[in-house]
């Protein structure tokens, strides 16, 4: 299999872009002064007004055959030109709720089928100084009958995703180890893992 890499990069006019556009915003600041701001926007936002979901799957065994775990993915991202470690995620289709999209994306990218929604976050943003892109974090429960088995993924053509099941108690250290291997960890996953680790240590 070929190692993915960027082989060229050129300027792209907003009119030629399929997925993203640029906007110039004029606004009044707190002092009443008129100011300008540049931002990127997705062209794919549907009627829900929410662009995407990220999925935190909580994996458990009915028999206690493995510790409470989650699943993360490794995926090459051309804008960074590196493999990124992140949560399963994807855009919300028209007519879907964020929770329905979360079920679908988890099954497509990891093969696992969730049995219930544990929590669905408010609408959140990741880089509000650059884009209006938004999303929800949906926490899904995946209960297995016994031992951990990896089901078949249902990837779209052109998707190359590696799955890794990680114990929740070890997630923070696993992500730190990724940094030594040349991977980049997605900020949302890193922040969640840091919070989980701190909550355990500060009890």
TATATA-V287939 format. One line per field, one symbol per residue. burial: # if it has 16 or more other C-alpha atoms within 10 Angstrom, else .. A space follows every 10 residues. Layout:
burial: ???
//
This chain:
burial: .......... .......... .#........ .........# #..##....# ########## #.......## ######.... .######### ###....##. ########## ####..#..# .......... #.######## ####...... ..##...... #.#.#####. ##..#..... ..###...## ..##..#... ...
//
